[in-house]
Amino acid sequence: MWKLRTILPVIAGAIAGAIVALVLTSGGGSRTVTTNVVTTAGPAPVPASFSKVSGLNINEIYKRDINGVVDIDVTTRTKANSGFFGSQPQQSEDEGAGVVYDTKGDIITDEHVVANAVKVTVNFEDGYKATAKVLGTDPSSDVAVIRAEGVPSSELHPIAFADSSSAQVGDPVVAIGSPFGLPGTTTSGIVSAVGRSITAPNNYTIPGAIQTDAAINPGNSGGPLLDANGRVLGLNDQIQTSSGDSAGVGFATPGNTDVKVANTIIAGKPVQHPYVGVCLQDSSTGGAEIATSSGNGCTTGPIVVGSPAAQAGLEPGDVITAVDGKRITSSDSFISVISTYQPGDTVTMTVRRSGHTKQIKVKLGDRPRSAPTAG
């Protein structure tokens, strides 16, 4: 019987004029699915896009990386509805994928794959199984590190990460994961867009996501999106769908962020993100505009009380056009720029207010674990 396969649907897109997820400002369904399960019996068909670039073909990428991709079974505990015998805890079984990161047994996956886990089992390609502990998670970037315990070094085959900022539209990509309980399933496509913003499990915004048309379905979460050289561009994370199944619009978290967060977790340090504390919308005249009212995701108001934005004197309706001289053209670009700073940094925002331009200094805070507003 199929278990629930974990993947996050996209809750909201970046539609012009819509309020986008940002307090911080950085940032399934039908069971019918067609998958391409690649085996080593023979080479897989190569899309035309692969023949026009240097690199490996799909079969070569699969053979090179499959031993570094794991299937993850997760047992979570949830509270049942109260009944005649009172509220009793219930367990559910989820499944996702992960990428072997080092020879210590550290594996990177999506945070939402292992959220609330009470038991995690890692299944390697050759059938070897191991219990894993959750080393740390960061819901703001949807990244988690688990450590498989007592695993012989012969089972650990780390996959190198690429510079995700180098991804370009049209680049060929390969996704490997466990959609619908089918570990090792391999699909291919291209980079459909770069620099997308997607919503994290805690309702903050993840900037720099990579969009792909490679088939991604529930169970692919945490598995790698690989470039033509077999390096990890990012972790498969979300799909845009109305049915719960792949519609050819999938998103991977940016590998550069994945690596930064994973290294921080492995080092035993807290993961921190810069925080402003505003709810934004795109301005019709260019820039990122602070909302003027609640609603459309601004559940606590356009500016969070006591936030860095409030302390600096930012106001609803302000249009931010630059940060430290870097031009801001939209809410997404504001998120991307702010995400390059650290909590405690002071930035100068160029703000258009009532027809006048102002320079406002904002000392960035450390993002709360959960967003005060939704999006």
Secondary structure, 3 states (H helix, E strand, C coil): CCCEECCEECCCCCCCCCEECCCCCCCCCCCCCCCCECCCCCCCCCCHHHHCCCCCCHHHHHHHHHHHEEEEEEEEEEECCCCCCCCCEEEEEEEEEEEECCCCCEEEECHHHHCCEEEEEEECCCCCEEEEEEEEEECCCCEEEEEECCCCHHHCCCCCECCHHHCCCCCEEEEEECHHHCCCEEEEEEEEEEEEEEECCCCCEEEEEEEECCCCCCCCCCCEEECCCCCEEEEEEEECCCCCCCCCCEEEEEHHHHHHHHHHHHCCCCCCCEECCECEEECCCCCEEECCCCECCECCCCECCCCHHHHHCCCCCCEEEEECCEECCCHHHHHHHHCCCCCCCEEEEEEEECCEEEEEEEECEECCCCCCCCC
